[in-house]
Amino acid sequence: MRNQIRAELFKLQRNKTFWVLLLTMTGLSALLHYLVIIEWWQVSGTAFDSAGLSELNAISTFTIPLFFNLIVSTLAGFFISNEYSPSGVIKNQIISGSKRSHIFLSKYLVFTLGSIIITILIPLMTGIIEIIFFGNAEILNPSNMLYLGRAFGLFALQFLGYTAIILLLAIVTEDSGKTIILSILFTIVMFAIEKLPDLPILGVIYKCSIFYQFSAVFEFSMTYGEILKSISIALITLIIVTICGIAIFNKKEIK
C-alpha cells in the first residue's frame, strides 16, 4: 500500500487542477485576510469575534460547506474521476496487482491530504502570516492558539468524513462534471435542512451530522461532552462511508 500511496502522491503533484486550486485559494485567502485586517471588509458576528480573533474573520468564509465544496468536488472530479475510461470502467493500469481496498484507501488519503492543504491549511496559514506581518501578533497568545488548535482539529476531523463522501460520489458518478454537480446539490440539500425548523426529525438528524459540526466546532466554549460527540460523529461517518466506498469500488469493472 505504501507504493500505491507514493503513486497517488506523484499523480497529485502532476495534477494541474490541484496546483490551480492551490494558487487560487492562496491568492483569494491572502486578499480576503488583508481586506479584513485593514477593515475595508467588515465581517462581524463570527466565532472568531468571540475568541478575540477578529483579524481571522475571513476564515469563516472558507469553513462554509457551500464554499469549500466547490474546491473539494473540483479536485475530486479531475483527480479521481479521470481514472475511469469513457465507458465508466476502471482503467487497468491503476490496478497494478494491488488490492482494491488498498487502492481506494490510498486514493482517499492522498485526495484528503490535497483537500486539507487547499481548504484548511492555506486559509489558516495565510491569515496567521498576515496577522504577524501587520503587527498584530499579540492576539496569537497561548489561549487563542489553543482555541485555534481545538477548533481546526475538530474541523479537520469532520472534513475527513466529508472528503470520503465526495470520493464516494466521484466513484459512483465516474464523471468530473457529475461529481461537481451532485456534490453541490447534496450540500445545498443539507443547507436547506438546516433552515427548515418545521421538520424536527430532520433537524435532529442534521445535528448529528458532520455538516452541523462544521460550524459547531468553532464555538469559543465547548464542553468535554460536546467535543466527544463531535469526534464520535466524525469517526462514525468516516467508517461508514469508507466501508461503502470500498464495497462499491470492489464491484467496479476493470478494463
N, C-alpha and C positions, 0 to 999 in steps of 0.2 A: 504493500500500500504506500510505502514511502516513495517509491519510484513513481507511482501514479500521482501523488501529491506534487512531486517535483515537475512532472509533465504538465500538470494543470497550472502550476505557478509560471512555468515557461510560457504557456499559452496566454495566461493573463497579462504577462509582461509584453507580449507581442500583440495584444488586443488593442486596436486603435480606439474603440469605443471607451475602454477603461481610461485611457490617457486623456481623451477629450473630456470625459466627465470629471476627471481629476482636476484638470486645468480650469474647467468652467466653474466647478464648485469652489476652488481656491480663490479665483478672481471674484466670484459673487460673494463669498463669505467675507473676504477682505473688505470689499466695498460696503457691505451692509454693516459690518462692525465699525468701520470708520464713520459712517453716517450716524450711527447711534452714539458713538463716543463724542463726536463734535456736536451732538444734539440737533443735527439737521433733521434726522428721522426720529420722531417722538414715539417711543414704544413704552407703554405702561401697563400695569396690572399683571405682569408675568410672575412666575415663580421666582425668577432671578431678582426681582424687585424685593420680594420678601426676604431673600437671603442677603440683601445688601450688595448685589452684583448687577446693578442696573446697566453697567457697561457691557454686559454679556446678553442683553435682551435680544439681540439679533439672532442668537442661537434658538430662541423659541420658534422661529420660522422653520428651522431645519429639523425640529422634533415633531412636526405635524405630519401624520401619515400621508395625507393627500399630497404633500410636497415631496417627502423623501421617497414615496412610491415611484415617482417619475424617474428618479435616479436608479433605484434598485431594479425596477422592471425593465428599464432600458438596458442595463448591464446584463440582466438575465436573458433578455431577448437576443442580444448579439454575442453573448459569451456561451450560453447553454444551448439555445435553440438551433444555433448553426451547426451543432453536432449531428443533426439529422439530415437525411437525404430528402429531396423534394417529395418522395413518396411517403415520408413520415417514419421510416425505419432507421435504426441506429446504424451509423456508418461503421463498417467492420474494423477500421483502423483505430477506433477509440477503445476497442475491447482489449486487444493485445494480450490475450491469455490471462487477464486479471478477473477476479471475481466481480460480478456486477455490483454487489453491495459495496465493495471497496471503491469501485469507480464512482458510484453515487456519492459516497461519503467524501471522497477526495474532491469531487466537483463542488459539493456543498461547502466544505471547509475553505476552499480557495475562493469561491464565489462570495461567501460570507466575509472573508478577510478583505476582499476588494471593496465590498459594500460598506464595511465598517470604516475603512480608511477614508473613503469618499464622503460618506454621510455623517459620521460621528467625529472622527479624529480631525479632519480638516477644519470644520467649523469651530471646534473647541480650541484647537491649537492656534489658529489664526486670531481668534478672539483674545486668548491669553497673551500672545505675542504683541498684539496691538495695544493692549492694556499696559503692558510693560513699556512699550515704545513711547506711548504718550504720557508716561509718568504717573500712572495710576496703580502702580504695583502694590501699594499699601492695602488695597482691598483683597489681595490674594493672601490673606492671613490663614493660619492653620485651620480655623473654624470653617472658613469659606471653602478652603481646599478639601476639607473633609466632606463638606456638603456636595461639592462637585464630584468627588470620588464615589460617594454613595449613589448620587442621582444618576450619573452616567454609567456606573457599574450595573445598576439595575436596568437602565435603559438598554444597554448593550445586551443584557441577558434576554430581555423581551425581543430585541432585534434578531437574536438567533432563531427564535420561532418564526419571525416574520420572513426572514430570508428562506427558511425551509418551506414556507407556504408558496413563496414566489418561485422557488426552484421546482416545486411540485407542479405549479401551473405551467412552467416552461416545458416540463417533460410531457405533460398531458397535451398541451396545445401543439407542440412541435413547430411553432412558428413565432418569429420575433414580434410581428405585429399583433397577433392574437394574445401573446403573453402580456404585452403592454396594455392592451385594451381591457382584457379580462381582469388584470390586477387593479387597474384604475376603477373599474366597475365594482369590484369586490370591496375596495377601500371606501368608495362612495356609499355603498350599502351599509357598511359598518358605521360610517359617519352619520348616516340617516337614522340608524337605530338609536344612536346616542341622543338624537334630537327629538325622539318620539316618546314623550312622557306617558302617553296613554296606553303603552304596551308594557306593563310591569314585568311580565315574564321575560320578554326580550331584553328589558333593562337589566334584569338580574344576570342573564347570560352574558350580556355585554360587559358588565362589571367584573365578570370572572374571565375576561379575555385579555390578551396582550394589548389590544387596541385601547382599552381603558387604562391599562398600566402605563402606556406611553406618556400620558400626562400625569398620572398619579405619582409616579416615581420622582417627579420634580418638586413635590410638596416639600416645603422647608422642614417640616417636622413630620416624621413617620415613626410609629410605634414598632416594636420588635415583631408584633403580630402582623402588621401591615407589610413589613419587609419580608417576613417568612411567606406570607400569602403571595406576594409579588414573585418571589423566587420559585414557589411551587407552580404558579400559573405558567411561568416561562418554561420550566423544565417539562411539565406535563405536555404543553403544546409542542415543544421541540421533539419529544419522544414519539408522540402520536403521529405527527406529520412526517417525521423521518421514517418511521416504520411503513407508513402508507406510501411514501416516495420510493422506498426500496422495493416494495411489493409491485408497484406499477412499473418501475424500471426493469425489474426481472422479467416482466411479461412482454417487453418491447421486442420486436422482430429485429434480427441482425441481418444486414445485407452487405 
